[in-house]
Amino acid sequence: MSGEKLRVVVLVSGRGSNLQAIIDDGTHPDCPFELCAVISNRPQVAGLERAQKAHISTRVVDHKSYAGREQFDAALKESIDAYQPGLVVLAGFMRILTPAFIDHFHGRLINIHPSLLPEFPGLDTHQRAIAGGAVEHGASVHFVSSILDSGPLIIQARVPVLAGDDAAALAARVLEQEHRILPRAIRWFAEGRLAIDDDRVLLDGKAAL
């Protein structure tokens, strides 16, 4: 790849702990990406504060200010495109995006999800894993498709479900792994090592998972 770093925009809705992992990775001299903006659909969340502390451009596109999903997504798309990113990262972004938005960023939109997809798409993954008797749980990074939490998988991390775990304890164990695998996936993308072949991801020309 050339010496120019990949421009990345991160979308958040809350505290931004995965965003912090990306910010921290971006401080390394060998980092192949530049975090150029953080955009939130909610004002005054901790994720925006993290970005501002790191001197990263921030914007708020408040979904409550728009009549519906299509109008919100159009405004969000315009805000993202202003930064001309090569990659858009959903890091705890709690909005379901329209197919038109996803198509616009096809092949350059990834998400971190707290389960071993395809198991437990959607919300409350940790409690559902415990209630379902899962012996292991984890996190997944995937390309975003128009079907919720079902795009091609890039990387996963697994943790055991321990006796006596509640949702909070399991979530904390999974979150540690989220912080590890999301920056790694971004690096792989920035280094040109990822490709999508039908519904699977290739890493250096071989199946990623």
MDAnalysis code that builds the backbone (N, CA, C; Angstrom):
import MDAnalysis as mda
import numpy as np

u = mda.Universe.empty(627, n_residues=209, atom_resindex=np.repeat(np.arange(209), 3), trajectory=True)
u.add_TopologyAttr("name", ["N", "CA", "C"] * 209)
u.add_TopologyAttr("resid", np.arange(1, 210))
u.add_TopologyAttr("resname", ["MET", "SER", "GLY", "GLU", "LYS", "LEU", "ARG", "VAL", "VAL", "VAL", "LEU", "VAL", "SER", "GLY", "ARG", "GLY", "SER", "ASN", "LEU", "GLN", "ALA", "ILE", "ILE", "ASP", "ASP", "GLY", "THR", "HIS", "PRO", "ASP", "CYS", "PRO", "PHE", "GLU", "LEU", "CYS", "ALA", "VAL", "ILE", "SER", "ASN", "ARG", "PRO", "GLN", "VAL", "ALA", "GLY", "LEU", "GLU", "ARG", "ALA", "GLN", "LYS", "ALA", "HIS", "ILE", "SER", "THR", "ARG", "VAL", "VAL", "ASP", "HIS", "LYS", "SER", "TYR", "ALA", "GLY", "ARG", "GLU", "GLN", "PHE", "ASP", "ALA", "ALA", "LEU", "LYS", "GLU", "SER", "ILE", "ASP", "ALA", "TYR", "GLN", "PRO", "GLY", "LEU", "VAL", "VAL", "LEU", "ALA", "GLY", "PHE", "MET", "ARG", "ILE", "LEU", "THR", "PRO", "ALA", "PHE", "ILE", "ASP", "HIS", "PHE", "HIS", "GLY", "ARG", "LEU", "ILE", "ASN", "ILE", "HIS", "PRO", "SER", "LEU", "LEU", "PRO", "GLU", "PHE", "PRO", "GLY", "LEU", "ASP", "THR", "HIS", "GLN", "ARG", "ALA", "ILE", "ALA", "GLY", "GLY", "ALA", "VAL", "GLU", "HIS", "GLY", "ALA", "SER", "VAL", "HIS", "PHE", "VAL", "SER", "SER", "ILE", "LEU", "ASP", "SER", "GLY", "PRO", "LEU", "ILE", "ILE", "GLN", "ALA", "ARG", "VAL", "PRO", "VAL", "LEU", "ALA", "GLY", "ASP", "ASP", "ALA", "ALA", "ALA", "LEU", "ALA", "ALA", "ARG", "VAL", "LEU", "GLU", "GLN", "GLU", "HIS", "ARG", "ILE", "LEU", "PRO", "ARG", "ALA", "ILE", "ARG", "TRP", "PHE", "ALA", "GLU", "GLY", "ARG", "LEU", "ALA", "ILE", "ASP", "ASP", "ASP", "ARG", "VAL", "LEU", "LEU", "ASP", "GLY", "LYS", "ALA", "ALA", "LEU"])
u.atoms.positions = np.array([
    [0.831, -1.195, 0.000],
    [0.000, 0.000, 0.000],
    [0.871, 1.252, 0.000],
    [0.314, 2.380, -0.375],
    [1.059, 3.629, -0.407],
    [1.250, 4.150, 1.012],
    [1.997, 5.239, 1.110],
    [2.246, 5.808, 2.421],
    [1.056, 6.556, 2.988],
    [0.032, 6.798, 2.178],
    [-1.127, 7.532, 2.646],
    [-1.995, 6.642, 3.524],
    [-2.395, 7.159, 4.678],
    [-3.178, 6.363, 5.612],
    [-4.655, 6.332, 5.212],
    [-5.311, 5.219, 5.510],
    [-6.739, 5.078, 5.248],
    [-7.521, 6.007, 6.159],
    [-8.430, 6.771, 5.583],
    [-9.278, 7.668, 6.353],
    [-10.466, 6.875, 6.907],
    [-10.684, 6.977, 8.220],
    [-11.717, 6.212, 8.909],
    [-12.658, 7.166, 9.637],
    [-13.959, 6.917, 9.502],
    [-14.984, 7.587, 10.298],
    [-15.638, 6.549, 11.196],
    [-15.797, 6.874, 12.469],
    [-16.416, 5.962, 13.433],
    [-17.762, 6.541, 13.872],
    [-18.782, 5.684, 13.911],
    [-20.104, 6.066, 14.384],
    [-20.338, 5.467, 15.763],
    [-20.817, 6.282, 16.692],
    [-21.061, 5.834, 18.065],
    [-22.428, 6.327, 18.526],
    [-22.914, 5.673, 19.576],
    [-24.166, 6.115, 20.203],
    [-24.039, 6.286, 21.710],
    [-22.886, 5.905, 22.292],
    [-22.797, 5.899, 23.747],
    [-21.408, 6.180, 24.266],
    [-20.957, 5.310, 25.162],
    [-19.748, 5.601, 25.930],
    [-18.458, 5.524, 25.124],
    [-18.451, 4.759, 24.028],
    [-17.296, 4.776, 23.141],
    [-16.079, 4.032, 23.621],
    [-16.260, 2.912, 24.321],
    [-15.072, 2.179, 24.768],
    [-14.360, 1.509, 23.587],
    [-15.116, 1.022, 22.603],
    [-14.465, 0.488, 21.401],
    [-13.809, 1.601, 20.603],
    [-14.427, 2.769, 20.583],
    [-13.799, 3.921, 19.953],
    [-12.455, 4.214, 20.598],
    [-12.382, 4.136, 21.928],
    [-11.125, 4.406, 22.619],
    [-10.042, 3.427, 22.193],
    [-10.424, 2.173, 21.983],
    [-9.445, 1.188, 21.517],
    [-8.905, 1.571, 20.141],
    [-9.775, 2.111, 19.284],
    [-9.341, 2.561, 17.964],
    [-8.438, 3.784, 18.092],
    [-8.843, 4.732, 18.933],
    [-8.025, 5.929, 19.156],
    [-6.630, 5.532, 19.648],
    [-6.584, 4.617, 20.609],
    [-5.300, 4.195, 21.171],
    [-4.428, 3.524, 20.111],
    [-5.043, 2.687, 19.276],
    [-4.270, 2.010, 18.231],
    [-3.746, 3.025, 17.221],
    [-4.526, 4.068, 16.991],
    [-4.115, 5.080, 16.031],
    [-2.910, 5.889, 16.452],
    [-2.517, 5.828, 17.719],
    [-1.343, 6.572, 18.183],
    [-0.032, 5.847, 17.879],
    [-0.102, 4.588, 17.467],
    [1.118, 3.840, 17.181],
    [1.733, 4.314, 15.867],
    [3.045, 4.453, 15.809],
    [3.694, 4.961, 14.591],
    [3.411, 4.117, 13.348],
    [3.190, 2.818, 13.530],
    [2.977, 1.940, 12.377],
    [1.507, 1.829, 11.980],
    [0.641, 2.619, 12.601],
    [-0.791, 2.493, 12.332],
    [-1.081, 2.912, 10.887],
    [-1.795, 2.064, 10.116],
    [-2.038, 2.372, 8.705],
    [-3.312, 3.162, 8.445],
    [-3.992, 3.601, 9.509],
    [-5.219, 4.362, 9.309],
    [-5.193, 5.659, 10.112],
    [-6.043, 6.591, 9.677],
    [-6.210, 7.870, 10.358],
    [-7.676, 8.014, 10.749],
    [-7.937, 8.189, 12.017],
    [-9.304, 8.406, 12.485],
    [-9.632, 9.885, 12.284],
    [-10.419, 10.168, 11.247],
    [-10.617, 11.568, 10.864],
    [-11.885, 12.170, 11.447],
    [-12.828, 11.353, 11.921],
    [-14.038, 11.917, 12.508],
    [-14.786, 10.870, 13.316],
    [-15.519, 11.354, 14.318],
    [-16.447, 10.537, 15.096],
    [-17.809, 11.216, 15.025],
    [-18.823, 10.458, 14.630],
    [-20.176, 10.988, 14.483],
    [-21.113, 10.201, 15.383],
    [-21.972, 10.913, 16.104],
    [-22.931, 10.269, 17.006],
    [-24.352, 10.679, 16.635],
    [-25.279, 9.756, 16.828],
    [-26.694, 10.074, 16.653],
    [-27.306, 10.616, 17.942],
    [-26.496, 10.703, 18.993],
    [-26.971, 11.231, 20.268],
    [-25.989, 12.293, 20.755],
    [-26.487, 13.460, 21.142],
    [-25.585, 14.512, 21.637],
    [-25.071, 14.193, 23.037],
    [-23.926, 14.748, 23.359],
    [-23.379, 14.726, 24.718],
    [-23.139, 13.327, 25.270],
    [-22.733, 12.399, 24.411],
    [-22.369, 11.073, 24.907],
    [-20.863, 11.034, 25.161],
    [-20.438, 10.064, 25.953],
    [-19.030, 9.978, 26.332],
    [-18.125, 9.721, 25.133],
    [-18.646, 9.030, 24.115],
    [-17.838, 8.778, 22.931],
    [-17.370, 10.057, 22.262],
    [-18.228, 11.075, 22.216],
    [-17.834, 12.364, 21.643],
    [-16.751, 13.025, 22.479],
    [-16.856, 12.906, 23.791],
    [-15.844, 13.471, 24.679],
    [-14.491, 12.797, 24.466],
    [-14.518, 11.494, 24.274],
    [-13.260, 10.771, 24.014],
    [-12.594, 11.305, 22.743],
    [-13.394, 11.494, 21.700],
    [-12.845, 11.983, 20.431],
    [-12.302, 13.397, 20.581],
    [-13.056, 14.260, 21.252],
    [-12.613, 15.645, 21.426],
    [-11.326, 15.719, 22.234],
    [-11.204, 14.862, 23.229],
    [-9.982, 14.825, 24.036],
    [-8.778, 14.424, 23.186],
    [-9.043, 13.592, 22.160],
    [-7.971, 13.149, 21.263],
    [-7.823, 14.071, 20.053],
    [-8.527, 15.217, 20.066],
    [-8.446, 16.221, 18.994],
    [-8.910, 15.662, 17.654],
    [-9.972, 14.864, 17.709],
    [-10.581, 14.290, 16.511],
    [-11.884, 15.035, 16.243],
    [-12.133, 15.350, 14.995],
    [-13.344, 16.067, 14.601],
    [-14.592, 15.277, 15.013],
    [-15.609, 15.963, 15.527],
    [-16.856, 15.312, 15.923],
    [-18.051, 16.025, 15.297],
    [-19.098, 15.240, 15.082],
    [-20.375, 15.781, 14.632],
    [-21.490, 15.017, 15.319],
    [-22.634, 15.664, 15.467],
    [-23.848, 15.017, 15.959],
    [-24.901, 15.107, 14.862],
    [-25.444, 13.954, 14.507],
    [-26.601, 13.883, 13.610],
    [-27.686, 13.210, 14.434],
    [-28.495, 14.001, 15.096],
    [-29.473, 13.505, 16.069],
    [-30.668, 12.901, 15.333],
    [-30.867, 11.594, 15.520],
    [-31.952, 10.924, 14.799],
    [-33.320, 11.479, 15.189],
    [-33.406, 12.082, 16.365],
    [-34.692, 12.631, 16.804],
    [-35.078, 13.893, 16.025],
    [-34.136, 14.441, 15.275],
    [-34.405, 15.661, 14.517],
    [-34.967, 15.381, 13.126],
    [-35.164, 14.100, 12.802],
    [-35.593, 13.736, 11.450],
    [-36.905, 12.964, 11.503],
    [-37.671, 13.096, 10.428],
    [-39.019, 12.518, 10.396],
    [-39.003, 10.996, 10.348],
    [-37.939, 10.417, 9.797],
    [-37.891, 8.959, 9.682],
    [-36.487, 8.483, 9.383],
    [-36.352, 7.169, 9.237],
    [-35.044, 6.555, 9.010],
    [-34.391, 7.048, 7.727],
    [-35.192, 7.193, 6.656],
    [-34.619, 7.594, 5.373],
    [-34.009, 8.991, 5.458],
    [-34.719, 9.907, 6.107],
    [-34.213, 11.272, 6.226],
    [-32.969, 11.329, 7.111],
    [-33.004, 10.570, 8.207],
    [-31.838, 10.524, 9.088],
    [-30.637, 9.930, 8.367],
    [-30.836, 8.818, 7.681],
    [-29.725, 8.172, 6.986],
    [-29.145, 9.062, 5.895],
    [-29.996, 9.827, 5.214],
    [-29.504, 10.732, 4.181],
    [-28.604, 11.806, 4.790],
    [-29.027, 12.349, 5.926],
    [-28.216, 13.362, 6.603],
    [-26.919, 12.767, 7.137],
    [-26.997, 11.556, 7.677],
    [-25.811, 10.876, 8.190],
    [-24.832, 10.594, 7.054],
    [-25.334, 10.112, 5.943],
    [-24.487, 9.837, 4.783],
    [-23.762, 11.095, 4.329],
    [-24.483, 12.209, 4.283],
    [-23.868, 13.469, 3.866],
    [-22.761, 13.892, 4.826],
    [-22.996, 13.723, 6.114],
    [-21.980, 14.084, 7.110],
    [-20.745, 13.204, 6.984],
    [-20.955, 11.913, 6.767],
    [-19.821, 10.997, 6.605],
    [-19.035, 11.324, 5.343],
    [-19.753, 11.517, 4.235],
    [-19.090, 11.752, 2.955],
    [-18.250, 13.023, 2.962],
    [-18.583, 13.966, 3.828],
    [-17.797, 15.195, 3.912],
    [-16.343, 14.919, 4.293],
    [-16.103, 13.783, 4.964],
    [-14.747, 13.420, 5.389],
    [-14.046, 12.499, 4.394],
    [-14.753, 12.061, 3.353],
    [-14.195, 11.188, 2.314],
    [-13.458, 9.971, 2.896],
    [-14.145, 9.191, 3.734],
    [-13.469, 8.050, 4.351],
    [-13.359, 6.856, 3.405],
    [-12.317, 6.056, 3.646],
    [-12.214, 4.780, 2.959],
    [-12.916, 3.675, 3.711],
    [-13.213, 3.929, 5.007],
    [-13.865, 2.933, 5.844],
    [-14.732, 3.632, 6.879],
    [-15.928, 3.074, 7.111],
    [-16.827, 3.557, 8.151],
    [-17.019, 2.421, 9.154],
    [-16.851, 2.736, 10.425],
    [-16.884, 1.728, 11.478],
    [-18.034, 2.021, 12.436],
    [-18.911, 1.030, 12.622],
    [-19.980, 1.125, 13.609],
    [-19.442, 0.547, 14.912],
    [-19.252, 1.412, 15.901],
    [-18.664, 0.999, 17.177],
    [-19.655, 1.325, 18.290],
    [-20.639, 0.446, 18.465],
    [-21.697, 0.728, 19.413],
    [-22.674, 1.744, 18.867],
    [-22.937, 1.681, 17.572],
    [-23.897, 2.585, 16.928],
    [-25.257, 1.893, 16.921],
    [-26.205, 2.444, 17.661],
    [-27.443, 1.738, 17.969],
    [-28.610, 2.190, 17.086],
    [-28.364, 2.222, 15.791],
    [-29.424, 2.519, 14.839],
    [-29.404, 1.470, 13.733],
    [-30.588, 1.033, 13.320],
    [-30.695, 0.139, 12.171],
    [-30.676, 0.998, 10.911],
    [-29.752, 0.711, 10.017],
    [-29.531, 1.537, 8.841],
    [-30.332, 1.028, 7.647],
    [-30.716, 1.942, 6.781],
    [-31.525, 1.586, 5.621],
    [-30.658, 0.919, 4.546],
    [-31.277, 0.098, 3.689],
    [-30.524, -0.523, 2.593],
    [-29.816, 0.492, 1.702],
    [-30.431, 1.654, 1.457],
    [-29.795, 2.672, 0.613],
    [-28.490, 3.162, 1.228],
    [-28.482, 3.366, 2.543],
    [-27.266, 3.793, 3.243],
    [-26.200, 2.702, 3.138],
    [-26.595, 1.476, 3.412],
    [-25.647, 0.354, 3.385],
    [-25.080, 0.160, 1.983],
    [-25.920, 0.286, 0.973],
    [-25.445, 0.144, -0.406],
    [-24.423, 1.227, -0.750],
    [-24.654, 2.435, -0.259],
    [-23.740, 3.551, -0.551],
    [-22.332, 3.259, -0.035],
    [-22.247, 2.601, 1.118],
    [-20.946, 2.311, 1.724],
    [-20.559, 0.833, 1.562],
    [-21.129, 0.179, 0.574],
    [-20.887, -1.254, 0.385],
    [-19.389, -1.570, 0.316],
    [-18.984, -2.570, 1.106],
    [-17.593, -3.001, 1.095],
    [-16.662, -2.144, 1.920],
    [-17.197, -1.083, 2.535],
    [-16.354, -0.221, 3.387],
    [-17.114, 0.217, 4.633],
    [-17.989, -0.684, 5.122],
    [-18.787, -0.436, 6.325],
    [-18.721, -1.685, 7.187],
    [-18.133, -1.563, 8.389],
    [-17.993, -2.719, 9.272],
    [-18.607, -2.422, 10.638],
    [-18.926, -3.493, 11.351],
    [-19.609, -3.389, 12.643],
    [-18.979, -4.362, 13.632],
    [-18.982, -3.973, 14.907],
    [-18.599, -4.877, 15.993],
    [-19.868, -5.304, 16.710],
    [-20.027, -6.629, 16.898],
    [-21.240, -7.159, 17.528],
    [-20.848, -8.091, 18.659],
    [-21.506, -7.959, 19.834],
    [-21.122, -8.762, 20.997],
    [-21.762, -10.145, 21.039],
    [-21.463, -10.965, 20.044],
    [-21.816, -12.384, 20.070],
    [-21.011, -13.084, 18.992],
    [-21.073, -14.407, 19.011],
    [-20.435, -15.202, 17.968],
    [-21.458, -15.406, 16.854],
    [-21.569, -14.399, 16.007],
    [-22.522, -14.495, 14.900],
    [-22.246, -15.745, 14.061],
    [-23.295, -16.407, 13.555],
    [-24.687, -15.946, 13.466],
    [-25.534, -16.148, 14.735],
    [-24.924, -16.603, 15.833],
    [-25.693, -16.748, 17.070],
    [-25.966, -15.368, 17.679],
    [-27.158, -15.191, 18.197],
    [-27.567, -14.012, 18.973],
    [-27.368, -12.678, 18.237],
    [-27.970, -12.523, 17.081],
    [-28.017, -11.190, 16.486],
    [-28.923, -10.288, 17.323],
    [-28.823, -8.984, 17.124],
    [-29.707, -8.072, 17.841],
    [-29.188, -7.718, 19.222],
    [-30.122, -7.430, 20.131],
    [-29.799, -6.882, 21.445],
    [-29.748, -7.953, 22.533],
    [-29.287, -7.565, 23.726],
    [-29.281, -8.413, 24.934],
    [-28.560, -9.735, 24.706],
    [-27.450, -9.684, 23.989],
    [-26.770, -10.912, 23.587],
    [-26.227, -11.703, 24.770],
    [-25.730, -11.008, 25.793],
    [-25.083, -11.711, 26.898],
    [-26.118, -12.477, 27.731],
    [-27.220, -11.825, 28.037],
    [-28.270, -12.506, 28.795],
    [-28.852, -13.658, 27.993],
    [-29.005, -13.468, 26.703],
    [-29.545, -14.535, 25.862],
    [-28.586, -15.724, 25.791],
    [-27.281, -15.453, 25.769],
    [-26.304, -16.538, 25.749],
    [-26.368, -17.353, 27.035],
    [-26.474, -16.655, 28.165],
    [-26.578, -17.356, 29.451],
    [-27.866, -18.149, 29.517],
    [-28.975, -17.517, 29.151],
    [-30.275, -18.190, 29.214],
    [-30.338, -19.382, 28.270],
    [-29.595, -19.299, 27.166],
    [-29.606, -20.385, 26.199],
    [-28.639, -21.509, 26.518],
    [-27.904, -21.392, 27.626],
    [-26.985, -22.448, 28.024],
    [-25.700, -22.500, 27.220],
    [-25.313, -21.401, 26.600],
    [-24.083, -21.382, 25.815],
    [-22.872, -21.642, 26.705],
    [-21.936, -22.416, 26.195],
    [-20.704, -22.678, 26.947],
    [-19.601, -21.709, 26.548],
    [-19.757, -21.072, 25.404],
    [-18.826, -20.024, 25.010],
    [-19.600, -18.909, 24.314],
    [-19.010, -17.754, 24.346],
    [-19.652, -16.548, 23.831],
    [-18.525, -15.715, 23.227],
    [-18.814, -14.523, 22.761],
    [-17.726, -13.746, 22.208],
    [-18.187, -12.551, 21.429],
    [-17.346, -12.135, 20.476],
    [-17.605, -10.939, 19.684],
    [-17.221, -11.206, 18.243],
    [-17.858, -10.453, 17.341],
    [-17.621, -10.604, 15.907],
    [-17.472, -9.224, 15.264],
    [-16.552, -9.126, 14.310],
    [-16.480, -7.967, 13.427],
    [-16.887, -8.441, 12.039],
    [-17.794, -7.703, 11.415],
    [-18.311, -8.147, 10.118],
    [-18.596, -6.957, 9.219],
    [-18.581, -7.222, 7.927],
    [-19.080, -6.234, 6.978],
    [-20.584, -6.132, 7.138],
    [-21.114, -4.939, 6.976],
    [-22.540, -4.708, 7.178],
    [-23.300, -5.006, 5.897],
    [-24.381, -5.764, 6.038],
    [-25.297, -6.028, 4.929],
    [-26.677, -5.522, 5.322],
    [-27.619, -5.620, 4.397],
    [-28.959, -5.099, 4.655],
    [-29.746, -5.954, 5.630],
    [-29.267, -7.172, 5.930],
    [-29.894, -8.019, 6.934],
    [-29.123, -7.849, 8.244],
    [-29.825, -7.525, 9.319],
    [-29.196, -7.155, 10.588],
    [-28.220, -8.215, 11.082],
    [-26.986, -7.773, 11.362],
    [-25.953, -8.610, 11.983],
    [-25.692, -9.907, 11.211],
    [-25.745, -9.815, 9.873],
    [-25.559, -11.052, 9.098],
    [-24.574, -10.880, 7.950],
    [-23.835, -9.790, 7.910],
    [-22.870, -9.600, 6.840],
    [-21.656, -10.502, 6.997],
    [-20.811, -10.585, 5.970],
    [-19.647, -11.474, 5.989],
    [-18.716, -11.198, 7.174],
    [-18.318, -12.282, 7.848],
    [-17.512, -12.178, 9.061],
    [-16.038, -11.975, 8.744],
    [-15.414, -11.058, 9.500],
    [-13.998, -10.762, 9.336],
    [-13.163, -11.468, 10.402],
    [-13.556, -11.312, 11.674],
    [-12.797, -11.884, 12.787],
    [-13.741, -12.087, 13.965],
    [-13.484, -13.128, 14.745],
    [-14.235, -13.385, 15.972],
    [-13.269, -13.674, 17.117],
    [-13.737, -13.430, 18.329],
    [-12.993, -13.792, 19.538],
    [-13.945, -14.513, 20.470],
    [-13.465, -15.568, 21.120],
    [-14.302, -16.409, 21.964],
    [-13.880, -16.311, 23.428],
    [-14.869, -16.350, 24.300],
    [-14.609, -16.401, 25.740],
    [-15.505, -17.481, 26.334],
    [-15.098, -18.101, 27.427],
    [-15.966, -19.088, 28.067],
    [-17.101, -18.418, 28.821],
    [-18.227, -19.103, 28.884],
    [-19.304, -18.693, 29.791],
    [-19.095, -19.474, 31.077],
    [-18.812, -18.773, 32.164],
    [-18.441, -19.405, 33.417],
    [-19.651, -19.619, 34.317],
    [-19.561, -20.637, 35.153],
    [-20.611, -20.882, 36.135],
    [-20.763, -19.651, 37.022],
    [-21.982, -19.215, 37.220],
    [-22.225, -18.046, 38.044],
    [-22.175, -16.725, 37.301],
    [-21.856, -16.769, 36.004],
    [-21.841, -15.530, 35.228],
    [-23.222, -14.879, 35.211],
    [-23.244, -13.566, 35.379],
    [-24.431, -12.804, 35.012],
    [-24.092, -12.023, 33.748],
    [-25.069, -11.303, 33.212],
    [-24.857, -10.625, 31.940],
    [-23.731, -9.610, 32.030],
    [-23.617, -8.918, 33.162],
    [-22.593, -7.888, 33.310],
    [-21.190, -8.489, 33.311],
    [-21.020, -9.585, 34.025],
    [-19.709, -10.231, 34.089],
    [-19.294, -10.761, 32.717],
    [-20.238, -11.376, 32.024],
    [-19.942, -11.906, 30.698],
    [-19.665, -10.771, 29.719],
    [-20.432, -9.700, 29.822],
    [-20.231, -8.558, 28.931],
    [-18.840, -7.962, 29.098],
    [-18.366, -7.876, 30.338],
    [-17.033, -7.308, 30.589],
    [-15.948, -8.169, 29.956],
    [-16.113, -9.484, 30.035],
    [-15.129, -10.402, 29.453],
    [-15.130, -10.282, 27.924],
    [-16.308, -10.158, 27.351],
    [-16.422, -10.016, 25.897],
    [-15.859, -8.676, 25.442],
    [-16.121, -7.614, 26.211],
    [-15.688, -6.284, 25.817],
    [-14.167, -6.200, 25.693],
    [-13.456, -6.889, 26.544],
    [-11.996, -6.925, 26.429],
    [-11.573, -7.427, 25.056],
    [-12.293, -8.437, 24.560],
    [-11.968, -9.003, 23.257],
    [-12.404, -8.081, 22.120],
    [-13.522, -7.379, 22.304],
    [-13.940, -6.392, 21.305],
    [-12.839, -5.362, 21.098],
    [-12.258, -4.902, 22.185],
    [-11.207, -3.894, 22.106],
    [-9.969, -4.413, 21.383],
    [-9.795, -5.710, 21.364],
    [-8.645, -6.315, 20.680],
    [-8.916, -6.520, 19.191],
    [-10.097, -7.039, 18.855],
    [-10.318, -7.467, 17.465],
    [-10.784, -6.344, 16.539],
    [-11.439, -5.306, 17.070],
    [-11.908, -4.249, 16.179],
    [-10.743, -3.468, 15.565],
    [-9.771, -2.987, 16.354],
    [-8.621, -2.327, 15.722],
    [-7.865, -3.244, 14.764],
    [-7.802, -4.524, 15.082],
    [-7.107, -5.464, 14.190],
    [-7.798, -5.528, 12.835],
    [-9.148, -5.616, 12.852],
    [-9.891, -5.676, 11.594],
    [-9.691, -4.405, 10.777],
    [-9.670, -3.260, 11.453],
    [-9.457, -1.988, 10.755],
    [-8.075, -1.962, 10.118],
    [-7.078, -2.442, 10.845],
    [-5.720, -2.503, 10.292],
    [-5.680, -3.389, 9.053],
    [-6.301, -4.561, 9.136],
    [-6.314, -5.469, 7.981],
    [-6.918, -4.779, 6.764],
    [-8.035, -4.080, 6.985],
    [-8.684, -3.377, 5.879],
    [-7.754, -2.305, 5.323],
    [-7.152, -1.517, 6.215],
    [-6.277, -0.419, 5.795],
    [-5.058, -0.926, 5.035],
    [-4.604, -2.112, 5.371],
    [-3.433, -2.703, 4.709],
    [-3.791, -3.411, 3.405],
    [-5.072, -3.379, 3.038],
    [-5.509, -4.012, 1.795],
    [-5.503, -5.524, 1.828],
    [-5.639, -6.085, 3.024],
    [-5.535, -7.542, 3.176],
    [-6.876, -8.256, 3.123],
    [-7.984, -7.493, 3.128],
    [-9.308, -8.096, 3.149],
    [-9.984, -7.990, 1.791],
    [-10.755, -9.023, 1.455],
    [-11.579, -9.010, 0.251],
    [-12.835, -9.825, 0.537],
    [-13.918, -9.484, -0.149],
    [-15.164, -10.233, -0.014],
    [-15.350, -11.091, -1.250],
    [-15.499, -12.399, -1.039],
    [-15.736, -13.358, -2.116],
    [-17.079, -14.013, -1.855],
    [-18.108, -13.633, -2.639],
    [-19.479, -14.052, -2.379],
    [-19.861, -13.600, -0.965],
    [-20.110, -14.537, -0.051],
    [-20.526, -14.171, 1.302],
    [-19.457, -14.463, 2.348],
    [-18.222, -14.608, 1.917],
    [-17.154, -14.841, 2.886],
    [-16.051, -13.823, 2.692],
    [-15.309, -13.612, 3.758],
    [-14.199, -12.656, 3.742],
    [-12.893, -13.414, 3.562],
    [-12.059, -12.891, 2.680],
    [-10.727, -13.429, 2.494],
    [-9.709, -12.521, 3.164],
    [-8.786, -13.127, 3.894],
    [-7.651, -12.428, 4.507],
    [-6.399, -12.959, 3.853],
    [-5.682, -12.082, 3.170],
    [-4.493, -12.476, 2.402],
    [-4.815, -13.611, 1.435],
    [-6.005, -13.551, 0.838],
    [-6.398, -14.514, -0.182],
    [-6.972, -15.820, 0.329],
    [-7.027, -15.997, 1.648],
    [-7.567, -17.224, 2.240],
    [-8.753, -16.872, 3.135],
    [-9.643, -17.833, 3.372],
    [-10.814, -17.593, 4.207],
    [-10.403, -17.038, 5.556],
    [-11.010, -15.915, 5.945],
    [-10.636, -15.278, 7.215],
    [-11.058, -16.123, 8.409],
    [-12.189, -16.802, 8.284],
    [-12.691, -17.652, 9.361],
    [-13.004, -19.047, 8.837],
])
